[in-house]
Every structure is written in C-alpha cells, then in structure tokens.
Amino acid sequence: MPFPVSYDPDAVDSAAHLIQIALTPVFMLSGIGTLINVFNTRLARVADHLEDVRKRLSTPPSDTDTPDPFYTPERLAAHEIRLHRRIFVLDAAIMLNAIGGASTCGAAMALFVGSLRDASTSTWLLAFFGIALACTVGALSFFLADTFLSWHGLRRDRLSLPYPNAK
C-alpha cells in the first residue's frame, strides 16, 4: 500500500530552497562564534602580557641582579604602548564580529518572517547579510592589524637586542 502523501514538486523544491537558505545563517553564525572565541583568547593573552609588563615596570631594579637588556624601562614602556594598540584592534575586531553576528540573526529573522507572511523581505535580508559580511571582513582586517603589530614588535625586539657573540 503506497504512503498517502501527495507529491508536489513545486512545494518540495520550495521547502528545500527555504531549508538551504535557512542553513546559511547557521553556518555563518558558527564561523562568527569561532572567530569571536579566537579573538577573545588572543585578547586575554595580550591582557596577561600587559599585566606582566606593568608589574615589571612597577618593580624597582635590584642592584644584585645582572640587568637584562630585554627588560629595560624604555623597552618595557614601548612594549606597553604596543600592547595597548593590540588591545584596541582586538576590541574593535570583537565588536565588529558581534555586530556581524547580530546582523546574521536579523537576516535569519527576515527570512523566516518573509516565508511566514509571504512578504517580500529581500531588501532586509540583503541588508542584514551585507552588514554581517562587511563586519566580518572588518573584524578580520583588525585581526590582521593585530598580527602585524605582533610581528612588528617581535621583529623590532629581535633587531634591537644585542647578541652575546656579536663583535
């Protein structure tokens, strides 16, 4: 006995298309959440490093220890400034990613409201997705800026340190 379900190809295609479109925001939200996790972890590491630098700056040097050329007050102050810049760009990346996530949720809401009411919400859908994509690209750009600041600091430290065997 056949299963008593009518097969309308248009309805199945429409439902399949709606499911495909509905999954796009889910994957985008998953990616944005992962990026926010990466940015927060990196921000925590930079904040811990800044705390260490501040502790070293506030501790007076002792006369018995041999001075470390890496931890001079001038170098630590310059490093503190660089760490503040990195915190700023990571904060901006997190904020842009959060706005991108909220816009993705708005796009999903527009999609479902449009499908429930048979209304045309394509303008809202495109606007929300456009904002989400632009914010994600902006967040990745700020993350790249943090990476460049980090690389620049490492390169600068390596070039300015005296090598023990240099003549």
MDTraj code that builds the backbone (N, CA, C; nanometers):
import mdtraj as md
import numpy as np

residues = "MET PRO PHE PRO VAL SER TYR ASP PRO ASP ALA VAL ASP SER ALA ALA HIS LEU ILE GLN ILE ALA LEU THR PRO VAL PHE MET LEU SER GLY ILE GLY THR LEU ILE ASN VAL PHE ASN THR ARG LEU ALA ARG VAL ALA ASP HIS LEU GLU ASP VAL ARG LYS ARG LEU SER THR PRO PRO SER ASP THR ASP THR PRO ASP PRO PHE TYR THR PRO GLU ARG LEU ALA ALA HIS GLU ILE ARG LEU HIS ARG ARG ILE PHE VAL LEU ASP ALA ALA ILE MET LEU ASN ALA ILE GLY GLY ALA SER THR CYS GLY ALA ALA MET ALA LEU PHE VAL GLY SER LEU ARG ASP ALA SER THR SER THR TRP LEU LEU ALA PHE PHE GLY ILE ALA LEU ALA CYS THR VAL GLY ALA LEU SER PHE PHE LEU ALA ASP THR PHE LEU SER TRP HIS GLY LEU ARG ARG ASP ARG LEU SER LEU PRO TYR PRO ASN ALA LYS".split()
xyz = np.array([
    [0.0842, -0.1160, 0.0000],
    [0.0000, 0.0000, 0.0000],
    [0.0902, 0.1242, 0.0000],
    [0.0719, 0.2134, -0.0927],
    [0.1561, 0.3327, -0.1015],
    [0.1300, 0.4285, 0.0142],
    [0.2323, 0.5048, 0.0465],
    [0.2238, 0.6025, 0.1537],
    [0.1343, 0.7172, 0.1073],
    [0.0318, 0.7549, 0.1828],
    [-0.0675, 0.8524, 0.1355],
    [-0.0187, 0.9969, 0.1466],
    [0.0782, 1.0330, 0.0675],
    [0.1294, 1.1693, 0.0665],
    [0.1309, 1.2158, -0.0776],
    [0.0779, 1.3338, -0.0980],
    [0.0810, 1.3866, -0.2337],
    [0.2192, 1.4454, -0.2600],
    [0.2638, 1.4256, -0.3789],
    [0.3971, 1.4726, -0.4165],
    [0.3812, 1.5882, -0.5127],
    [0.4060, 1.7074, -0.4620],
    [0.4019, 1.8268, -0.5449],
    [0.5458, 1.8759, -0.5601],
    [0.6032, 1.8637, -0.6793],
    [0.7444, 1.9026, -0.6950],
    [0.7720, 2.0486, -0.6610],
    [0.6772, 2.1369, -0.6860],
    [0.6996, 2.2780, -0.6554],
    [0.7085, 2.3011, -0.5041],
    [0.6216, 2.2352, -0.4283],
    [0.6242, 2.2518, -0.2832],
    [0.7508, 2.1937, -0.2236],
    [0.7970, 2.0794, -0.2749],
    [0.9199, 2.0179, -0.2247],
    [1.0401, 2.1051, -0.2591],
    [1.0429, 2.1552, -0.3820],
    [1.1539, 2.2425, -0.4214],
    [1.1547, 2.3709, -0.3390],
    [1.0377, 2.4248, -0.3132],
    [1.0283, 2.5468, -0.2335],
    [1.0760, 2.5213, -0.0904],
    [1.0338, 2.4099, -0.0324],
    [1.0762, 2.3770, 0.1045],
    [1.2264, 2.3498, 0.1092],
    [1.2797, 2.2799, 0.0103],
    [1.4237, 2.2522, 0.0058],
    [1.5030, 2.3814, -0.0084],
    [1.4527, 2.4725, -0.0897],
    [1.5206, 2.6012, -0.1072],
    [1.5183, 2.6809, 0.0230],
    [1.4049, 2.6790, 0.0938],
    [1.3950, 2.7503, 0.2207],
    [1.4926, 2.6923, 0.3228],
    [1.5052, 2.5598, 0.3255],
    [1.5989, 2.4963, 0.4194],
    [1.7429, 2.5327, 0.3838],
    [1.7760, 2.5340, 0.2551],
    [1.9107, 2.5720, 0.2135],
    [1.9419, 2.7151, 0.2557],
    [1.8472, 2.8042, 0.2352],
    [1.8696, 2.9440, 0.2718],
    [1.8764, 2.9591, 0.4233],
    [1.7966, 2.8812, 0.4949],
    [1.7958, 2.8914, 0.6412],
    [1.9252, 2.8398, 0.7017],
    [1.9928, 2.7466, 0.6352],
    [2.1179, 2.6933, 0.6898],
    [2.2353, 2.7897, 0.6729],
    [2.2281, 2.8784, 0.5770],
    [2.3369, 2.9732, 0.5545],
    [2.3646, 3.0576, 0.6787],
    [2.2628, 3.1176, 0.7424],
    [2.2927, 3.1940, 0.8650],
    [2.3482, 3.1073, 0.9779],
    [2.3066, 2.9815, 0.9845],
    [2.3565, 2.8934, 1.0902],
    [2.5070, 2.8728, 1.0750],
    [2.5508, 2.8464, 0.9526],
    [2.6940, 2.8272, 0.9298],
    [2.7708, 2.9574, 0.9500],
    [2.7104, 3.0677, 0.9102],
    [2.7777, 3.1956, 0.9285],
    [2.7893, 3.2282, 1.0773],
    [2.6834, 3.2026, 1.1536],
    [2.6903, 3.2256, 1.2983],
    [2.7944, 3.1360, 1.3639],
    [2.8054, 3.0134, 1.3178],
    [2.9068, 2.9223, 1.3723],
    [3.0471, 2.9777, 1.3456],
    [3.0706, 3.0256, 1.2260],
    [3.2010, 3.0837, 1.1929],
    [3.2294, 3.2098, 1.2720],
    [3.1294, 3.2954, 1.2857],
    [3.1470, 3.4192, 1.3623],
    [3.1738, 3.3868, 1.5091],
    [3.1026, 3.2886, 1.5633],
    [3.1268, 3.2485, 1.7025],
    [3.2674, 3.1958, 1.7226],
    [3.3166, 3.1198, 1.6253],
    [3.4534, 3.0685, 1.6342],
    [3.5545, 3.1826, 1.6284],
    [3.5301, 3.2792, 1.5404],
    [3.6203, 3.3943, 1.5318],
    [3.6203, 3.4743, 1.6620],
    [3.5032, 3.4949, 1.7200],
    [3.4967, 3.5681, 1.8468],
    [3.5742, 3.4927, 1.9551],
    [3.5644, 3.3611, 1.9548],
    [3.6398, 3.2809, 2.0514],
    [3.7903, 3.2999, 2.0309],
    [3.8356, 3.2972, 1.9075],
    [3.9782, 3.3176, 1.8773],
    [4.0224, 3.4567, 1.9209],
    [3.9416, 3.5581, 1.8881],
    [3.9783, 3.6958, 1.9235],
    [3.9805, 3.7152, 2.0745],
    [3.8843, 3.6573, 2.1459],
    [3.8826, 3.6692, 2.2922],
    [4.0025, 3.6000, 2.3553],
    [4.0394, 3.4846, 2.3032],
    [4.1569, 3.4145, 2.3558],
    [4.2823, 3.4973, 2.3340],
    [4.2946, 3.5535, 2.2157],
    [4.4123, 3.6361, 2.1870],
    [4.4126, 3.7618, 2.2739],
    [4.2958, 3.8207, 2.2934],
    [4.2847, 3.9392, 2.3787],
    [4.3250, 3.9066, 2.5224],
    [4.2850, 3.7915, 2.5711],
    [4.3224, 3.7514, 2.7070],
    [4.4732, 3.7347, 2.7188],
    [4.5351, 3.6772, 2.6166],
    [4.6816, 3.6607, 2.6203],
    [4.7521, 3.7962, 2.6196],
    [4.7039, 3.8889, 2.5374],
    [4.7651, 4.0219, 2.5318],
    [4.7444, 4.0941, 2.6646],
    [4.6260, 4.0813, 2.7237],
    [4.5999, 4.1463, 2.8532],
    [4.6901, 4.0880, 2.9626],
    [4.7098, 3.9571, 2.9627],
    [4.8020, 3.8960, 3.0595],
    [4.9438, 3.9465, 3.0387],
    [4.9830, 3.9591, 2.9130],
    [5.1176, 4.0084, 2.8832],
    [5.1319, 4.1538, 2.9290],
    [5.0277, 4.2339, 2.9082],
    [5.0306, 4.3735, 2.9533],
    [5.0421, 4.3807, 3.1056],
    [4.9725, 4.2938, 3.1747],
    [4.9821, 4.2897, 3.3210],
    [5.1246, 4.2564, 3.3657],
    [5.1892, 4.1642, 3.2957],
    [5.3269, 4.1284, 3.3280],
    [5.4207, 4.2463, 3.3037],
    [5.4000, 4.3174, 3.1929],
    [5.4844, 4.4333, 3.1628],
    [5.4662, 4.5413, 3.2688],
    [5.3422, 4.5660, 3.3094],
    [5.3178, 4.6675, 3.4127],
    [5.3804, 4.6282, 3.5459],
    [5.3754, 4.4996, 3.5765],
    [5.4366, 4.4524, 3.7009],
    [5.5878, 4.4734, 3.6951],
    [5.6483, 4.4452, 3.5814],
    [5.7937, 4.4651, 3.5677],
    [5.8298, 4.6129, 3.5740],
    [5.7430, 4.6995, 3.5183],
    [5.7711, 4.8429, 3.5233],
    [5.7590, 4.8982, 3.6653],
    [5.6692, 4.8418, 3.7446],
    [5.6496, 4.8939, 3.8800],
    [5.7494, 4.8377, 3.9807],
    [5.8170, 4.7298, 3.9451],
    [5.9156, 4.6701, 4.0348],
    [6.0487, 4.7422, 4.0168],
    [6.1046, 4.7960, 4.1246],
    [6.2346, 4.8640, 4.1106],
    [6.3454, 4.7615, 4.0851],
    [6.4414, 4.7977, 4.0021],
    [6.5520, 4.7047, 3.9745],
    [6.6398, 4.6884, 4.0984],
    [6.6856, 4.5678, 4.1172],
    [6.7748, 4.5424, 4.2315],
    [6.9198, 4.5535, 4.1853],
    [7.0060, 4.5904, 4.2784],
    [7.1474, 4.6087, 4.2449],
    [7.2213, 4.4769, 4.2332],
    [7.1687, 4.3718, 4.2922],
    [7.2400, 4.2437, 4.2914],
    [7.2193, 4.1668, 4.1611],
    [7.1070, 4.1863, 4.0942],
    [7.0810, 4.1136, 3.9693],
    [7.1541, 4.1784, 3.8531],
    [7.1927, 4.0948, 3.7584],
    [7.2513, 4.1497, 3.6364],
    [7.1371, 4.2020, 3.5500],
    [7.1520, 4.3209, 3.4943],
    [7.0424, 4.3790, 3.4162],
    [7.0194, 4.2995, 3.2868],
    [6.8945, 4.2739, 3.2594],
    [6.8549, 4.2040, 3.1369],
    [6.8279, 4.3105, 3.0299],
    [6.8947, 4.3042, 2.9147],
    [6.8744, 4.4085, 2.8130],
    [6.7329, 4.4090, 2.7551],
    [6.6612, 4.3008, 2.7723],
    [6.5253, 4.2949, 2.7194],
    [6.4262, 4.3689, 2.8078],
    [6.4552, 4.3782, 2.9377],
    [6.3597, 4.4369, 3.0310],
    [6.4035, 4.5734, 3.0818],
    [6.4577, 4.6552, 2.9977],
    [6.4887, 4.7921, 3.0374],
    [6.3584, 4.8714, 3.0444],
    [6.3522, 4.9738, 3.1278],
    [6.2275, 5.0516, 3.1388],
    [6.1828, 5.1129, 3.0053],
    [6.2772, 5.1551, 2.9228],
    [6.2413, 5.2147, 2.7941],
    [6.1757, 5.1115, 2.7025],
    [6.2343, 4.9932, 2.6988],
    [6.1785, 4.8863, 2.6146],
    [6.0428, 4.8411, 2.6659],
    [6.0305, 4.8317, 2.7971],
    [5.9023, 4.7910, 2.8543],
    [5.7936, 4.8954, 2.8283],
    [5.8274, 5.0244, 2.8365],
    [5.7295, 5.1303, 2.8092],
    [5.6850, 5.1261, 2.6628],
    [5.7789, 5.1052, 2.5716],
    [5.7425, 5.0942, 2.4303],
    [5.6564, 4.9708, 2.4054],
    [5.6890, 4.8631, 2.4746],
    [5.6115, 4.7400, 2.4605],
    [5.4699, 4.7574, 2.5170],
    [5.4600, 4.8332, 2.6258],
    [5.3286, 4.8603, 2.6847],
    [5.2400, 4.9375, 2.5859],
    [5.2959, 5.0340, 2.5170],
    [5.2206, 5.1098, 2.4170],
    [5.1740, 5.0178, 2.3045],
    [5.2619, 4.9303, 2.2591],
    [5.2274, 4.8361, 2.1528],
    [5.1153, 4.7416, 2.1972],
    [5.1210, 4.6979, 2.3217],
    [5.0163, 4.6100, 2.3739],
    [4.8822, 4.6815, 2.3831],
    [4.8841, 4.8101, 2.4185],
    [4.7594, 4.8876, 2.4207],
    [4.6998, 4.8979, 2.2800],
    [4.7831, 4.9176, 2.1810],
    [4.7338, 4.9212, 2.0424],
    [4.6724, 4.7881, 2.0022],
    [4.7368, 4.6804, 2.0419],
    [4.6837, 4.5476, 2.0090],
    [4.5495, 4.5243, 2.0771],
    [4.5361, 4.5683, 2.2015],
    [4.4080, 4.5538, 2.2717],
    [4.2996, 4.6331, 2.2002],
    [4.3327, 4.7531, 2.1525],
    [4.2345, 4.8345, 2.0808],
    [4.1866, 4.7641, 1.9543],
    [4.2791, 4.7128, 1.8737],
    [4.2355, 4.6499, 1.7482],
    [4.1624, 4.5185, 1.7741],
    [4.1992, 4.4459, 1.8779],
    [4.1256, 4.3236, 1.9104],
    [3.9861, 4.3551, 1.9631],
    [3.9729, 4.4611, 2.0423],
    [3.8397, 4.5037, 2.0862],
    [3.7528, 4.5416, 1.9664],
    [3.8112, 4.6134, 1.8718],
    [3.7355, 4.6520, 1.7519],
    [3.6945, 4.5285, 1.6717],
    [3.7842, 4.4303, 1.6614],
    [3.7510, 4.3074, 1.5882],
    [3.6358, 4.2335, 1.6555],
    [3.6381, 4.2272, 1.7871],
    [3.5306, 4.1586, 1.8604],
    [3.3988, 4.2327, 1.8425],
    [3.4010, 4.3653, 1.8512],
    [3.2782, 4.4426, 1.8341],
    [3.2210, 4.4257, 1.6933],
    [3.3060, 4.4335, 1.5924],
    [3.2574, 4.4159, 1.4552],
    [3.2004, 4.2759, 1.4346],
    [3.2648, 4.1770, 1.4920],
    [3.2148, 4.0407, 1.4784],
    [3.0814, 4.0238, 1.5509],
    [3.0658, 4.0880, 1.6654],
    [2.9383, 4.0815, 1.7376],
    [2.8273, 4.1476, 1.6561],
    [2.8568, 4.2596, 1.5934],
    [2.7581, 4.3251, 1.5066],
    [2.7261, 4.2354, 1.3871],
    [2.8290, 4.1695, 1.3332],
    [2.8060, 4.0759, 1.2237],
    [2.7174, 3.9593, 1.2653],
    [2.7375, 3.9092, 1.3864],
    [2.6522, 3.8012, 1.4370],
    [2.5086, 3.8471, 1.4563],
    [2.4909, 3.9670, 1.5104],
    [2.3553, 4.0200, 1.5279],
    [2.2881, 4.0423, 1.3926],
    [2.3632, 4.0885, 1.2953],
    [2.3072, 4.1082, 1.1611],
    [2.2705, 3.9757, 1.0963],
    [2.3494, 3.8736, 1.1220],
    [2.3154, 3.7410, 1.0701],
    [2.1854, 3.6913, 1.1316],
    [2.1689, 3.7144, 1.2605],
    [2.0418, 3.6775, 1.3251],
    [1.9266, 3.7579, 1.2667],
    [1.9490, 3.8856, 1.2377],
    [1.8462, 3.9675, 1.1742],
    [1.8103, 3.9155, 1.0356],
    [1.9107, 3.8690, 0.9617],
    [1.8843, 3.8125, 0.8288],
    [1.8022, 3.6848, 0.8401],
    [1.8339, 3.6019, 0.9376],
    [1.7554, 3.4792, 0.9573],
    [1.6124, 3.5126, 0.9969],
    [1.5954, 3.6139, 1.0807],
    [1.4614, 3.6549, 1.1202],
    [1.3838, 3.7095, 1.0001],
    [1.4477, 3.7904, 0.9193],
    [1.3817, 3.8435, 0.7990],
    [1.3425, 3.7311, 0.7046],
    [1.4277, 3.6303, 0.6947],
    [1.3986, 3.5165, 0.6086],
    [1.2738, 3.4425, 0.6561],
    [1.2658, 3.4164, 0.7844],
    [1.1514, 3.3416, 0.8362],
    [1.0244, 3.4254, 0.8386],
    [1.0357, 3.5528, 0.8711],
    [0.9168, 3.6388, 0.8676],
    [0.8636, 3.6473, 0.7247],
    [0.9540, 3.6595, 0.6302],
    [0.9121, 3.6656, 0.4898],
    [0.8465, 3.5368, 0.4434],
    [0.8946, 3.4234, 0.4911],
    [0.8349, 3.2965, 0.4480],
    [0.7015, 3.2715, 0.5167],
    [0.6841, 3.3208, 0.6399],
    [0.5581, 3.3008, 0.7108],
    [0.4476, 3.3924, 0.6583],
    [0.4816, 3.5118, 0.6223],
    [0.3813, 3.6088, 0.5814],
    [0.3731, 3.6233, 0.4306],
    [0.4498, 3.5461, 0.3586],
    [0.4564, 3.5580, 0.2127],
    [0.4842, 3.7022, 0.1704],
    [0.5679, 3.7665, 0.2463],
    [0.6020, 3.9055, 0.2178],
    [0.7412, 3.9093, 0.1557],
    [0.7641, 4.0139, 0.0837],
    [0.8952, 4.0318, 0.0226],
    [0.9869, 4.1018, 0.1223],
    [1.0806, 4.0284, 0.1746],
    [1.1773, 4.0841, 0.2707],
    [1.3185, 4.0783, 0.2147],
    [1.3275, 4.0717, 0.0826],
    [1.4599, 4.0566, 0.0225],
    [1.5502, 4.1762, 0.0507],
    [1.4928, 4.2950, 0.0596],
    [1.5747, 4.4134, 0.0891],
    [1.6359, 4.4017, 0.2285],
    [1.5536, 4.3629, 0.3267],
    [1.6042, 4.3461, 0.4624],
    [1.7063, 4.2326, 0.4686],
    [1.6757, 4.1240, 0.4002],
    [1.7653, 4.0089, 0.4007],
    [1.9019, 4.0464, 0.3438],
    [1.9012, 4.1135, 0.2294],
    [2.0283, 4.1551, 0.1683],
    [2.1018, 4.2572, 0.2553],
    [2.0270, 4.3486, 0.3175],
    [2.0913, 4.4489, 0.4026],
    [2.1579, 4.3826, 0.5234],
    [2.0852, 4.2910, 0.5895],
    [2.1425, 4.2242, 0.7068],
    [2.2627, 4.1384, 0.6694],
    [2.2516, 4.0636, 0.5600],
    [2.3658, 3.9818, 0.5185],
    [2.4830, 4.0681, 0.4745],
    [2.4539, 4.1781, 0.4075],
    [2.5611, 4.2695, 0.3674],
    [2.6343, 4.3271, 0.4867],
    [2.5582, 4.3683, 0.5878],
    [2.6189, 4.4209, 0.7108],
    [2.7015, 4.3125, 0.7791],
    [2.6461, 4.1906, 0.7856],
    [2.7187, 4.0803, 0.8509],
    [2.8495, 4.0509, 0.7797],
    [2.8450, 4.0461, 0.6487],
    [2.9684, 4.0177, 0.5729],
    [3.0687, 4.1318, 0.5860],
    [3.0205, 4.2556, 0.5770],
    [3.1114, 4.3704, 0.5889],
    [3.1757, 4.3744, 0.7279],
    [3.0980, 4.3477, 0.8315],
    [3.1532, 4.3478, 0.9676],
    [3.2523, 4.2338, 0.9875],
    [3.2249, 4.1182, 0.9283],
    [3.3182, 4.0059, 0.9410],
    [3.4495, 4.0367, 0.8695],
    [3.4402, 4.0973, 0.7515],
    [3.5623, 4.1371, 0.6799],
    [3.6377, 4.2428, 0.7608],
    [3.5650, 4.3384, 0.8201],
    [3.6293, 4.4389, 0.9048],
    [3.6964, 4.3768, 1.0262],
    [3.6295, 4.2789, 1.0880],
    [3.6872, 4.2117, 1.2045],
    [3.8146, 4.1374, 1.1663],
    [3.8121, 4.0708, 1.0526],
    [3.9328, 4.0006, 1.0074],
    [4.0444, 4.0988, 0.9727],
    [4.0072, 4.2169, 0.9238],
    [4.1082, 4.3192, 0.8946],
    [4.1735, 4.3685, 1.0240],
    [4.0934, 4.3890, 1.1275],
    [4.1502, 4.4289, 1.2563],
    [4.2363, 4.3167, 1.3150],
    [4.1954, 4.1936, 1.2961],
    [4.2775, 4.0811, 1.3422],
    [4.4108, 4.0793, 1.2688],
    [4.4074, 4.1088, 1.1391],
    [4.5310, 4.1189, 1.0620],
    [4.6179, 4.2332, 1.1140],
    [4.5544, 4.3439, 1.1517],
    [4.6304, 4.4556, 1.2093],
    [4.6978, 4.4137, 1.3393],
    [4.6270, 4.3362, 1.4225],
    [4.6884, 4.2859, 1.5457],
    [4.8061, 4.1950, 1.5139],
    [4.7909, 4.1128, 1.4136],
    [4.9001, 4.0236, 1.3744],
    [5.0209, 4.1034, 1.3282],
    [4.9973, 4.2085, 1.2494],
    [5.1085, 4.2928, 1.2050],
    [5.1754, 4.3632, 1.3225],
    [5.0962, 4.4111, 1.4187],
    [5.1551, 4.4737, 1.5372],
    [5.2404, 4.3746, 1.6141],
    [5.1930, 4.2532, 1.6240],
    [5.2689, 4.1497, 1.6947],
    [5.3984, 4.1178, 1.6209],
    [5.3882, 4.0984, 1.4898],
    [5.5083, 4.0685, 1.4106],
    [5.6078, 4.1840, 1.4162],
    [5.5554, 4.3057, 1.4066],
    [5.6428, 4.4223, 1.4098],
    [5.7169, 4.4290, 1.5427],
    [5.6454, 4.4000, 1.6518],
    [5.7098, 4.4010, 1.7832],
    [5.8163, 4.2943, 1.7955],
    [5.7880, 4.1760, 1.7466],
    [5.8884, 4.0686, 1.7521],
    [6.0108, 4.1032, 1.6689],
    [5.9877, 4.1558, 1.5497],
    [6.1000, 4.1919, 1.4619],
    [6.1820, 4.3048, 1.5233],
    [6.1112, 4.4030, 1.5785],
    [6.1801, 4.5159, 1.6395],
    [6.2628, 4.4708, 1.7594],
    [6.2072, 4.3822, 1.8415],
    [6.2807, 4.3323, 1.9575],
    [6.4030, 4.2522, 1.9142],
    [6.3871, 4.1720, 1.8112],
    [6.4983, 4.0888, 1.7654],
    [6.6114, 4.1750, 1.7098],
    [6.5763, 4.2812, 1.6374],
    [6.6798, 4.3645, 1.5770],
    [6.7508, 4.4542, 1.6775],
    [6.6822, 4.4885, 1.7875],
    [6.7442, 4.5817, 1.8813],
    [6.8185, 4.5141, 1.9957],
    [6.8036, 4.3846, 2.0092],
    [6.8744, 4.3164, 2.1170],
    [7.0187, 4.2878, 2.0781],
    [7.1098, 4.3102, 2.1710],
    [7.2490, 4.2755, 2.1414],
    [7.2672, 4.1222, 2.1497],
    [7.3359, 4.0700, 2.0534],
    [7.3644, 3.9263, 2.0539],
    [7.4884, 3.8999, 2.1387],
    [7.4889, 3.7938, 2.2173],
    [7.6025, 3.7700, 2.3086],
    [7.7334, 3.7460, 2.2360],
    [7.7298, 3.6872, 2.1175],
    [7.8527, 3.6557, 2.0452],
    [7.8866, 3.7602, 1.9391],
    [7.8136, 3.8698, 1.9355],
    [7.8407, 3.9733, 1.8344],
    [7.9665, 4.0489, 1.8709],
    [8.0425, 4.0875, 1.7689],
    [8.1674, 4.1618, 1.7931],
    [8.1621, 4.2981, 1.7346],
])
top = md.Topology()
chain = top.add_chain()
for i, resn in enumerate(residues, 1):
    res = top.add_residue(resn, chain, resSeq=i)
    for name in ("N", "CA", "C"):
        top.add_atom(name, md.element.get_by_symbol(name[0]), res)
traj = md.Trajectory(xyz[None], top)
